[in-house]
Amino acid sequence: MGTAGPVPYGEGRPANDRGATMTTPLTTTRTDVDERIDEDTQTGPPKAAHIVRTEPGESAIAKVTEARIYGYPVEALCGERFVPQRDPTKLPMCQACKEIYDMYRAANDGLSETPGT
């Protein structure tokens, strides 16, 4: 009876077990960057206090507060988009927003004379 000795490479071993180190190719991932730019928002000092457009049941005060904290732009009734930054009571009222709000008020009973109250 013979004794089993070491098996030479290539004889009786699987093809991937020949003493060679198996490596996987390096992979790189490509990250695509979205380079779209949001619409311009007002960046200079505000010239007027605007009335913020809200959806039915949405609180204008909560919407403005959140926009102020997180830097989100909001849309006024007149269509201007801006990030709330200053105390609106220290600025004159936007006449276009006031006219639009008055028109809403005339068409809808239950709106107060002053927005947000």
N, CA, C and O atoms as CSV, one atom per row, in Angstrom:
chain,resi,resn,atom,element,x,y,z
A,1,MET,N,N,0.834,-1.161,0.000
A,1,MET,CA,C,0.000,0.000,0.000
A,1,MET,C,C,0.874,1.216,0.000
A,1,MET,O,O,1.883,1.309,0.698
A,2,GLY,N,N,0.458,2.104,-0.781
A,2,GLY,CA,C,1.244,3.315,-0.885
A,2,GLY,C,C,0.721,4.392,0.039
A,2,GLY,O,O,-0.456,4.416,0.399
A,3,THR,N,N,1.590,5.253,0.401
A,3,THR,CA,C,1.186,6.384,1.230
A,3,THR,C,C,0.880,7.555,0.315
A,3,THR,O,O,1.538,7.784,-0.700
A,4,ALA,N,N,-0.114,8.260,0.708
A,4,ALA,CA,C,-0.490,9.420,-0.097
A,4,ALA,C,C,0.418,10.570,0.262
A,4,ALA,O,O,0.533,10.943,1.430
A,5,GLY,N,N,1.037,11.107,-0.697
A,5,GLY,CA,C,1.895,12.267,-0.489
A,5,GLY,C,C,1.234,13.517,-1.017
A,5,GLY,O,O,0.070,13.510,-1.416
A,6,PRO,N,N,1.981,14.561,-1.012
A,6,PRO,CA,C,1.395,15.806,-1.522
A,6,PRO,C,C,1.041,15.655,-2.994
A,6,PRO,O,O,1.734,14.981,-3.756
A,7,VAL,N,N,-0.044,16.290,-3.367
A,7,VAL,CA,C,-0.497,16.239,-4.752
A,7,VAL,C,C,0.120,17.417,-5.486
A,7,VAL,O,O,-0.061,18.561,-5.071
A,8,PRO,N,N,0.852,17.158,-6.581
A,8,PRO,CA,C,1.429,18.279,-7.325
A,8,PRO,C,C,0.344,19.171,-7.887
A,8,PRO,O,O,-0.773,18.731,-8.159
A,9,TYR,N,N,0.709,20.484,-8.063
A,9,TYR,CA,C,-0.258,21.428,-8.625
A,9,TYR,C,C,-0.740,20.932,-9.965
A,9,TYR,O,O,0.037,20.427,-10.775
A,10,GLY,N,N,-2.033,21.080,-10.194
A,10,GLY,CA,C,-2.616,20.681,-11.457
A,10,GLY,C,C,-3.101,19.254,-11.469
A,10,GLY,O,O,-3.829,18.867,-12.382
A,11,GLU,N,N,-2.732,18.473,-10.508
A,11,GLU,CA,C,-3.177,17.089,-10.491
A,11,GLU,C,C,-4.114,16.870,-9.315
A,11,GLU,O,O,-3.686,16.919,-8.162
A,12,GLY,N,N,-5.353,16.636,-9.588
A,12,GLY,CA,C,-6.336,16.332,-8.561
A,12,GLY,C,C,-6.829,17.539,-7.775
A,12,GLY,O,O,-7.540,17.369,-6.784
A,13,ARG,N,N,-6.481,18.721,-8.176
A,13,ARG,CA,C,-6.972,19.933,-7.489
A,13,ARG,C,C,-7.903,20.700,-8.429
A,13,ARG,O,O,-7.766,20.621,-9.650
A,14,PRO,N,N,-8.820,21.416,-7.870
A,14,PRO,CA,C,-9.682,22.235,-8.722
A,14,PRO,C,C,-8.844,23.288,-9.447
A,14,PRO,O,O,-7.756,23.648,-8.999
A,15,ALA,N,N,-9.365,23.770,-10.563
A,15,ALA,CA,C,-8.621,24.710,-11.400
A,15,ALA,C,C,-8.289,26.008,-10.670
A,15,ALA,O,O,-7.264,26.626,-10.956
A,16,ASN,N,N,-9.133,26.428,-9.737
A,16,ASN,CA,C,-8.863,27.696,-9.046
A,16,ASN,C,C,-7.996,27.509,-7.814
A,16,ASN,O,O,-7.731,28.481,-7.108
A,17,ASP,N,N,-7.557,26.329,-7.538
A,17,ASP,CA,C,-6.747,26.082,-6.356
A,17,ASP,C,C,-5.334,25.681,-6.775
A,17,ASP,O,O,-4.864,24.613,-6.382
A,18,ARG,N,N,-4.674,26.474,-7.528
A,18,ARG,CA,C,-3.335,26.151,-8.020
A,18,ARG,C,C,-2.270,27.016,-7.366
A,18,ARG,O,O,-1.174,27.178,-7.903
A,19,GLY,N,N,-2.589,27.559,-6.230
A,19,GLY,CA,C,-1.601,28.340,-5.522
A,19,GLY,C,C,-1.577,29.808,-5.924
A,19,GLY,O,O,-0.870,30.602,-5.303
A,20,ALA,N,N,-2.323,30.179,-6.931
A,20,ALA,CA,C,-2.343,31.571,-7.377
A,20,ALA,C,C,-3.341,32.350,-6.527
A,20,ALA,O,O,-4.364,31.815,-6.101
A,21,THR,N,N,-3.035,33.586,-6.296
A,21,THR,CA,C,-3.940,34.437,-5.544
A,21,THR,C,C,-4.968,35.006,-6.509
A,21,THR,O,O,-4.616,35.611,-7.522
A,22,MET,N,N,-6.216,34.811,-6.192
A,22,MET,CA,C,-7.276,35.324,-7.057
A,22,MET,C,C,-7.615,36.734,-6.589
A,22,MET,O,O,-7.821,36.958,-5.396
A,23,THR,N,N,-7.675,37.663,-7.498
A,23,THR,CA,C,-8.031,39.034,-7.157
A,23,THR,C,C,-9.205,39.466,-8.009
A,23,THR,O,O,-9.422,38.959,-9.109
A,24,THR,N,N,-9.940,40.391,-7.489
A,24,THR,CA,C,-11.036,40.969,-8.263
A,24,THR,C,C,-10.579,42.322,-8.775
A,24,THR,O,O,-9.804,43.001,-8.101
A,25,PRO,N,N,-11.027,42.720,-9.916
A,25,PRO,CA,C,-10.608,44.017,-10.444
A,25,PRO,C,C,-11.148,45.149,-9.568
A,25,PRO,O,O,-12.214,45.027,-8.963
A,26,LEU,N,N,-10.408,46.235,-9.510
A,26,LEU,CA,C,-10.861,47.403,-8.758
A,26,LEU,C,C,-12.053,48.014,-9.472
A,26,LEU,O,O,-12.092,48.087,-10.700
A,27,THR,N,N,-12.998,48.440,-8.702
A,27,THR,CA,C,-14.161,49.090,-9.301
A,27,THR,C,C,-14.248,50.505,-8.783
A,27,THR,O,O,-13.891,50.786,-7.639
A,28,THR,N,N,-14.715,51.374,-9.613
A,28,THR,CA,C,-14.947,52.749,-9.188
A,28,THR,C,C,-16.412,53.053,-9.408
A,28,THR,O,O,-17.038,52.563,-10.348
A,29,THR,N,N,-16.929,53.856,-8.536
A,29,THR,CA,C,-18.318,54.266,-8.700
A,29,THR,C,C,-18.340,55.701,-9.173
A,29,THR,O,O,-17.527,56.524,-8.753
A,30,ARG,N,N,-19.260,55.983,-10.035
A,30,ARG,CA,C,-19.397,57.335,-10.572
A,30,ARG,C,C,-20.605,57.970,-9.920
A,30,ARG,O,O,-21.708,57.424,-9.963
A,31,THR,N,N,-20.397,59.099,-9.330
A,31,THR,CA,C,-21.519,59.809,-8.746
A,31,THR,C,C,-21.886,60.953,-9.670
A,31,THR,O,O,-21.056,61.791,-10.022
A,32,ASP,N,N,-23.136,60.964,-10.049
A,32,ASP,CA,C,-23.628,62.044,-10.892
A,32,ASP,C,C,-24.087,63.183,-9.992
A,32,ASP,O,O,-24.768,62.964,-8.990
A,33,VAL,N,N,-23.716,64.373,-10.353
A,33,VAL,CA,C,-24.082,65.542,-9.578
A,33,VAL,C,C,-25.186,66.281,-10.333
A,33,VAL,O,O,-25.055,66.589,-11.518
A,34,ASP,N,N,-26.264,66.553,-9.625
A,34,ASP,CA,C,-27.359,67.305,-10.226
A,34,ASP,C,C,-26.976,68.776,-10.178
A,34,ASP,O,O,-26.884,69.364,-9.101
A,35,GLU,N,N,-26.756,69.361,-11.330
A,35,GLU,CA,C,-26.284,70.741,-11.387
A,35,GLU,C,C,-27.389,71.733,-11.695
A,35,GLU,O,O,-27.119,72.879,-12.057
A,36,ARG,N,N,-28.644,71.294,-11.552
A,36,ARG,CA,C,-29.739,72.238,-11.784
A,36,ARG,C,C,-29.749,73.276,-10.672
A,36,ARG,O,O,-29.378,72.987,-9.535
A,37,ILE,N,N,-30.164,74.450,-11.002
A,37,ILE,CA,C,-30.214,75.538,-10.030
A,37,ILE,C,C,-31.672,75.903,-9.806
A,37,ILE,O,O,-32.440,76.047,-10.757
A,38,ASP,N,N,-32.047,76.051,-8.538
A,38,ASP,CA,C,-33.412,76.460,-8.229
A,38,ASP,C,C,-33.657,77.862,-8.759
A,38,ASP,O,O,-32.730,78.597,-9.099
A,39,GLU,N,N,-34.927,78.204,-8.819
A,39,GLU,CA,C,-35.277,79.547,-9.260
A,39,GLU,C,C,-34.614,80.569,-8.327
A,39,GLU,O,O,-34.394,80.309,-7.144
A,40,ASP,N,N,-34.312,81.710,-8.885
A,40,ASP,CA,C,-33.721,82.761,-8.065
A,40,ASP,C,C,-34.713,83.193,-6.993
A,40,ASP,O,O,-35.912,83.307,-7.246
A,41,THR,N,N,-34.205,83.426,-5.820
A,41,THR,CA,C,-35.033,83.965,-4.750
A,41,THR,C,C,-34.515,85.354,-4.431
A,41,THR,O,O,-33.403,85.722,-4.810
A,42,GLN,N,N,-35.312,86.097,-3.748
A,42,GLN,CA,C,-34.924,87.453,-3.395
A,42,GLN,C,C,-33.692,87.396,-2.503
A,42,GLN,O,O,-33.695,86.697,-1.490
A,43,THR,N,N,-32.645,88.121,-2.864
A,43,THR,CA,C,-31.429,88.073,-2.063
A,43,THR,C,C,-31.116,89.417,-1.419
A,43,THR,O,O,-30.381,89.472,-0.434
A,44,GLY,N,N,-31.650,90.471,-1.949
A,44,GLY,CA,C,-31.398,91.790,-1.372
A,44,GLY,C,C,-32.337,92.060,-0.219
A,44,GLY,O,O,-33.159,91.214,0.137
A,45,PRO,N,N,-32.217,93.223,0.358
A,45,PRO,CA,C,-33.127,93.554,1.457
A,45,PRO,C,C,-34.563,93.639,0.939
A,45,PRO,O,O,-34.794,94.163,-0.151
A,46,PRO,N,N,-35.524,93.134,1.703
A,46,PRO,CA,C,-36.913,93.166,1.238
A,46,PRO,C,C,-37.417,94.598,1.151
A,46,PRO,O,O,-37.063,95.457,1.959
A,47,LYS,N,N,-38.251,94.829,0.148
A,47,LYS,CA,C,-38.799,96.175,-0.056
A,47,LYS,C,C,-40.218,96.283,0.477
A,47,LYS,O,O,-40.718,97.381,0.724
A,48,ALA,N,N,-40.871,95.120,0.654
A,48,ALA,CA,C,-42.251,95.117,1.115
A,48,ALA,C,C,-42.544,93.811,1.844
A,48,ALA,O,O,-41.878,92.798,1.633
A,49,ALA,N,N,-43.554,93.858,2.703
A,49,ALA,CA,C,-44.023,92.655,3.384
A,49,ALA,C,C,-45.060,91.987,2.486
A,49,ALA,O,O,-46.014,92.630,2.048
A,50,HIS,N,N,-44.872,90.705,2.214
A,50,HIS,CA,C,-45.772,89.980,1.334
A,50,HIS,C,C,-46.703,89.088,2.135
A,50,HIS,O,O,-46.417,88.740,3.281
A,51,ILE,N,N,-47.814,88.726,1.522
A,51,ILE,CA,C,-48.739,87.760,2.101
A,51,ILE,C,C,-48.416,86.428,1.447
A,51,ILE,O,O,-48.458,86.307,0.223
A,52,VAL,N,N,-48.092,85.425,2.261
A,52,VAL,CA,C,-47.645,84.134,1.756
A,52,VAL,C,C,-48.835,83.302,1.293
A,52,VAL,O,O,-49.853,83.206,1.977
A,53,ARG,N,N,-48.680,82.701,0.111
A,53,ARG,CA,C,-49.722,81.823,-0.451
A,53,ARG,C,C,-49.729,80.521,0.343
A,53,ARG,O,O,-48.677,79.923,0.571
A,54,THR,N,N,-50.920,80.083,0.764
A,54,THR,CA,C,-51.063,78.819,1.498
A,54,THR,C,C,-52.171,77.984,0.879
A,54,THR,O,O,-53.021,78.494,0.149
A,55,GLU,N,N,-52.149,76.711,1.178
A,55,GLU,CA,C,-53.208,75.800,0.753
A,55,GLU,C,C,-54.324,75.852,1.799
A,55,GLU,O,O,-54.075,76.239,2.941
A,56,PRO,N,N,-55.543,75.471,1.428
A,56,PRO,CA,C,-56.640,75.458,2.412
A,56,PRO,C,C,-56.269,74.607,3.629
A,56,PRO,O,O,-55.808,73.474,3.495
A,57,GLY,N,N,-56.478,75.174,4.808
A,57,GLY,CA,C,-56.179,74.471,6.048
A,57,GLY,C,C,-54.734,74.583,6.497
A,57,GLY,O,O,-54.393,74.131,7.591
A,58,GLU,N,N,-53.870,75.180,5.669
A,58,GLU,CA,C,-52.451,75.324,6.013
A,58,GLU,C,C,-52.245,76.628,6.770
A,58,GLU,O,O,-52.821,77.652,6.403
A,59,SER,N,N,-51.451,76.604,7.797
A,59,SER,CA,C,-51.174,77.794,8.598
A,59,SER,C,C,-50.064,78.616,7.951
A,59,SER,O,O,-48.956,78.124,7.736
A,60,ALA,N,N,-50.372,79.866,7.647
A,60,ALA,CA,C,-49.366,80.759,7.050
A,60,ALA,C,C,-48.236,81.017,8.044
A,60,ALA,O,O,-47.071,81.093,7.653
A,61,ILE,N,N,-48.572,81.151,9.316
A,61,ILE,CA,C,-47.550,81.418,10.331
A,61,ILE,C,C,-46.587,80.248,10.427
A,61,ILE,O,O,-45.373,80.445,10.489
A,62,ALA,N,N,-47.125,79.012,10.439
A,62,ALA,CA,C,-46.268,77.827,10.514
A,62,ALA,C,C,-45.400,77.707,9.258
A,62,ALA,O,O,-44.227,77.342,9.343
A,63,LYS,N,N,-45.977,78.013,8.102
A,63,LYS,CA,C,-45.237,77.909,6.842
A,63,LYS,C,C,-44.081,78.906,6.811
A,63,LYS,O,O,-42.971,78.555,6.410
A,64,VAL,N,N,-44.331,80.137,7.227
A,64,VAL,CA,C,-43.285,81.161,7.240
A,64,VAL,C,C,-42.216,80.832,8.276
A,64,VAL,O,O,-41.027,81.026,8.023
A,65,THR,N,N,-42.627,80.340,9.429
A,65,THR,CA,C,-41.659,79.973,10.477
A,65,THR,C,C,-40.745,78.854,9.995
A,65,THR,O,O,-39.529,78.927,10.174
A,66,GLU,N,N,-41.312,77.831,9.393
A,66,GLU,CA,C,-40.500,76.724,8.875
A,66,GLU,C,C,-39.554,77.213,7.776
A,66,GLU,O,O,-38.388,76.822,7.740
A,67,ALA,N,N,-40.056,78.066,6.886
A,67,ALA,CA,C,-39.217,78.602,5.801
A,67,ALA,C,C,-38.079,79.443,6.364
A,67,ALA,O,O,-36.962,79.416,5.848
A,68,ARG,N,N,-38.363,80.176,7.406
A,68,ARG,CA,C,-37.330,81.002,8.045
A,68,ARG,C,C,-36.245,80.146,8.684
A,68,ARG,O,O,-35.058,80.446,8.557
A,69,ILE,N,N,-36.648,79.088,9.368
A,69,ILE,CA,C,-35.702,78.212,10.061
A,69,ILE,C,C,-34.832,77.445,9.079
A,69,ILE,O,O,-33.612,77.392,9.233
A,70,TYR,N,N,-35.460,76.848,8.066
A,70,TYR,CA,C,-34.735,75.977,7.142
A,70,TYR,C,C,-34.245,76.676,5.880
A,70,TYR,O,O,-33.526,76.074,5.082
A,71,GLY,N,N,-34.622,77.939,5.687
A,71,GLY,CA,C,-34.160,78.682,4.512
A,71,GLY,C,C,-34.885,78.326,3.233
A,71,GLY,O,O,-34.340,78.501,2.143
A,72,TYR,N,N,-36.124,77.821,3.348
A,72,TYR,CA,C,-36.902,77.480,2.164
A,72,TYR,C,C,-37.531,78.736,1.578
A,72,TYR,O,O,-37.946,79.621,2.327
A,73,PRO,N,N,-37.610,78.832,0.262
A,73,PRO,CA,C,-38.349,79.960,-0.309
A,73,PRO,C,C,-39.853,79.706,-0.223
A,73,PRO,O,O,-40.303,78.563,-0.300
A,74,VAL,N,N,-40.606,80.759,-0.065
A,74,VAL,CA,C,-42.066,80.696,-0.074
A,74,VAL,C,C,-42.560,81.587,-1.201
A,74,VAL,O,O,-41.825,82.433,-1.711
A,75,GLU,N,N,-43.813,81.387,-1.582
A,75,GLU,CA,C,-44.380,82.192,-2.663
A,75,GLU,C,C,-45.445,83.116,-2.106
A,75,GLU,O,O,-46.321,82.691,-1.354
A,76,ALA,N,N,-45.361,84.378,-2.481
A,76,ALA,CA,C,-46.341,85.366,-2.057
A,76,ALA,C,C,-47.539,85.332,-2.997
A,76,ALA,O,O,-47.465,84.762,-4.086
A,77,LEU,N,N,-48.636,85.938,-2.578
A,77,LEU,CA,C,-49.818,86.013,-3.435
A,77,LEU,C,C,-49.504,86.704,-4.757
A,77,LEU,O,O,-50.094,86.371,-5.785
A,78,CYS,N,N,-48.582,87.661,-4.740
A,78,CYS,CA,C,-48.237,88.396,-5.958
A,78,CYS,C,C,-47.337,87.584,-6.888
A,78,CYS,O,O,-47.064,88.009,-8.011
A,79,GLY,N,N,-46.873,86.417,-6.429
A,79,GLY,CA,C,-46.038,85.561,-7.260
A,79,GLY,C,C,-44.554,85.647,-6.941
A,79,GLY,O,O,-43.776,84.845,-7.458
A,80,GLU,N,N,-44.143,86.576,-6.123
A,80,GLU,CA,C,-42.724,86.688,-5.783
A,80,GLU,C,C,-42.321,85.543,-4.857
A,80,GLU,O,O,-43.039,85.206,-3.916
A,81,ARG,N,N,-41.157,84.952,-5.142
A,81,ARG,CA,C,-40.612,83.885,-4.288
A,81,ARG,C,C,-39.466,84.489,-3.482
A,81,ARG,O,O,-38.612,85.193,-4.019
A,82,PHE,N,N,-39.467,84.197,-2.178
A,82,PHE,CA,C,-38.444,84.759,-1.299
A,82,PHE,C,C,-38.267,83.879,-0.078
A,82,PHE,O,O,-39.132,83.069,0.254
A,83,VAL,N,N,-37.131,84.048,0.587
A,83,VAL,CA,C,-36.871,83.367,1.853
A,83,VAL,C,C,-37.127,84.396,2.951
A,83,VAL,O,O,-36.451,85.424,2.997
A,84,PRO,N,N,-38.099,84.136,3.844
A,84,PRO,CA,C,-38.398,85.104,4.905
A,84,PRO,C,C,-37.173,85.319,5.803
A,84,PRO,O,O,-36.579,84.364,6.304
A,85,GLN,N,N,-36.814,86.582,5.992
A,85,GLN,CA,C,-35.631,86.891,6.797
A,85,GLN,C,C,-35.856,88.006,7.804
A,85,GLN,O,O,-35.146,88.080,8.806
A,86,ARG,N,N,-36.811,88.858,7.562
A,86,ARG,CA,C,-36.984,90.037,8.421
A,86,ARG,C,C,-38.377,90.092,9.013
A,86,ARG,O,O,-39.278,89.356,8.611
A,87,ASP,N,N,-38.529,90.976,9.972
A,87,ASP,CA,C,-39.822,91.193,10.606
A,87,ASP,C,C,-40.720,91.948,9.626
A,87,ASP,O,O,-40.431,93.101,9.307
A,88,PRO,N,N,-41.797,91.334,9.142
A,88,PRO,CA,C,-42.637,91.992,8.141
A,88,PRO,C,C,-43.408,93.196,8.681
A,88,PRO,O,O,-43.888,94.015,7.898
A,89,THR,N,N,-43.536,93.319,10.006
A,89,THR,CA,C,-44.264,94.462,10.552
A,89,THR,C,C,-43.487,95.764,10.385
A,89,THR,O,O,-44.049,96.847,10.542
A,90,LYS,N,N,-42.202,95.663,10.068
A,90,LYS,CA,C,-41.370,96.864,9.892
A,90,LYS,C,C,-41.252,97.292,8.431
A,90,LYS,O,O,-40.483,98.195,8.102
A,91,LEU,N,N,-42.021,96.634,7.552
A,91,LEU,CA,C,-41.972,96.947,6.125
A,91,LEU,C,C,-43.358,97.334,5.633
A,91,LEU,O,O,-44.358,96.912,6.213
A,92,PRO,N,N,-43.434,98.129,4.575
A,92,PRO,CA,C,-44.754,98.451,4.015
A,92,PRO,C,C,-45.346,97.203,3.339
A,92,PRO,O,O,-44.612,96.347,2.845
A,93,MET,N,N,-46.665,97.117,3.324
A,93,MET,CA,C,-47.356,95.969,2.724
A,93,MET,C,C,-47.237,96.024,1.203
A,93,MET,O,O,-47.370,97.088,0.599
A,94,CYS,N,N,-46.983,94.867,0.589
A,94,CYS,CA,C,-46.961,94.754,-0.872
A,94,CYS,C,C,-48.377,95.036,-1.385
A,94,CYS,O,O,-49.320,94.343,-1.004
A,95,GLN,N,N,-48.530,96.041,-2.239
A,95,GLN,CA,C,-49.858,96.428,-2.713
A,95,GLN,C,C,-50.502,95.341,-3.564
A,95,GLN,O,O,-51.715,95.141,-3.493
A,96,ALA,N,N,-49.711,94.638,-4.366
A,96,ALA,CA,C,-50.276,93.563,-5.193
A,96,ALA,C,C,-50.822,92.453,-4.305
A,96,ALA,O,O,-51.916,91.949,-4.558
A,97,CYS,N,N,-50.077,92.058,-3.260
A,97,CYS,CA,C,-50.558,91.033,-2.326
A,97,CYS,C,C,-51.826,91.499,-1.625
A,97,CYS,O,O,-52.768,90.723,-1.467
A,98,LYS,N,N,-51.856,92.758,-1.206
A,98,LYS,CA,C,-53.018,93.310,-0.507
A,98,LYS,C,C,-54.251,93.293,-1.401
A,98,LYS,O,O,-55.336,92.925,-0.953
A,99,GLU,N,N,-54.093,93.687,-2.661
A,99,GLU,CA,C,-55.226,93.688,-3.592
A,99,GLU,C,C,-55.753,92.270,-3.828
A,99,GLU,O,O,-56.965,92.055,-3.858
A,100,ILE,N,N,-54.849,91.310,-3.995
A,100,ILE,CA,C,-55.257,89.922,-4.207
A,100,ILE,C,C,-55.964,89.389,-2.968
A,100,ILE,O,O,-56.987,88.713,-3.081
A,101,TYR,N,N,-55.426,89.689,-1.777
A,101,TYR,CA,C,-56.058,89.221,-0.540
A,101,TYR,C,C,-57.443,89.843,-0.384
A,101,TYR,O,O,-58.386,89.159,0.014
A,102,ASP,N,N,-57.574,91.136,-0.694
A,102,ASP,CA,C,-58.884,91.799,-0.599
A,102,ASP,C,C,-59.889,91.159,-1.564
A,102,ASP,O,O,-61.069,91.028,-1.241
A,103,MET,N,N,-59.412,90.762,-2.748
A,103,MET,CA,C,-60.281,90.100,-3.710
A,103,MET,C,C,-60.730,88.736,-3.159
A,103,MET,O,O,-61.904,88.386,-3.276
A,104,TYR,N,N,-59.808,87.964,-2.559
A,104,TYR,CA,C,-60.170,86.695,-1.917
A,104,TYR,C,C,-61.188,86.917,-0.810
A,104,TYR,O,O,-62.156,86.170,-0.668
A,105,ARG,N,N,-60.943,87.963,-0.029
A,105,ARG,CA,C,-61.828,88.260,1.097
A,105,ARG,C,C,-63.236,88.596,0.625
A,105,ARG,O,O,-64.217,88.188,1.247
A,106,ALA,N,N,-63.335,89.336,-0.471
A,106,ALA,CA,C,-64.644,89.701,-1.004
A,106,ALA,C,C,-65.390,88.462,-1.523
A,106,ALA,O,O,-66.616,88.395,-1.441
A,107,ALA,N,N,-64.650,87.494,-2.051
A,107,ALA,CA,C,-65.274,86.296,-2.618
A,107,ALA,C,C,-65.549,85.224,-1.565
A,107,ALA,O,O,-66.395,84.357,-1.782
A,108,ASN,N,N,-64.859,85.266,-0.444
A,108,ASN,CA,C,-64.992,84.220,0.583
A,108,ASN,C,C,-65.329,84.835,1.926
A,108,ASN,O,O,-64.539,85.592,2.490
A,109,ASP,N,N,-66.496,84.510,2.430
A,109,ASP,CA,C,-66.842,84.959,3.779
A,109,ASP,C,C,-65.972,84.205,4.767
A,109,ASP,O,O,-65.594,83.062,4.514
A,110,GLY,N,N,-65.656,84.821,5.870
A,110,GLY,CA,C,-64.893,84.147,6.912
A,110,GLY,C,C,-63.422,84.511,6.917
A,110,GLY,O,O,-62.724,84.184,7.877
A,111,LEU,N,N,-62.919,85.175,5.881
A,111,LEU,CA,C,-61.520,85.620,5.911
A,111,LEU,C,C,-61.464,86.916,6.706
A,111,LEU,O,O,-62.280,87.817,6.513
A,112,SER,N,N,-60.490,86.994,7.598
A,112,SER,CA,C,-60.354,88.196,8.412
A,112,SER,C,C,-59.769,89.331,7.582
A,112,SER,O,O,-59.196,89.115,6.514
A,113,GLU,N,N,-59.928,90.533,8.095
A,113,GLU,CA,C,-59.398,91.684,7.368
A,113,GLU,C,C,-57.878,91.668,7.324
A,113,GLU,O,O,-57.272,92.166,6.376
A,114,THR,N,N,-57.267,91.094,8.352
A,114,THR,CA,C,-55.804,91.017,8.414
A,114,THR,C,C,-55.382,89.563,8.212
A,114,THR,O,O,-55.844,88.685,8.940
A,115,PRO,N,N,-54.510,89.294,7.234
A,115,PRO,CA,C,-54.049,87.910,7.016
A,115,PRO,C,C,-53.337,87.351,8.251
A,115,PRO,O,O,-52.634,88.073,8.957
A,116,GLY,N,N,-53.529,86.070,8.493
A,116,GLY,CA,C,-52.835,85.409,9.600
A,116,GLY,C,C,-53.543,85.528,10.928
A,116,GLY,O,O,-53.042,85.009,11.925
A,117,THR,N,N,-54.700,86.196,10.991
A,117,THR,CA,C,-55.408,86.300,12.273
A,117,THR,C,C,-56.683,85.513,12.238
A,117,THR,O,O,-57.416,85.481,13.227
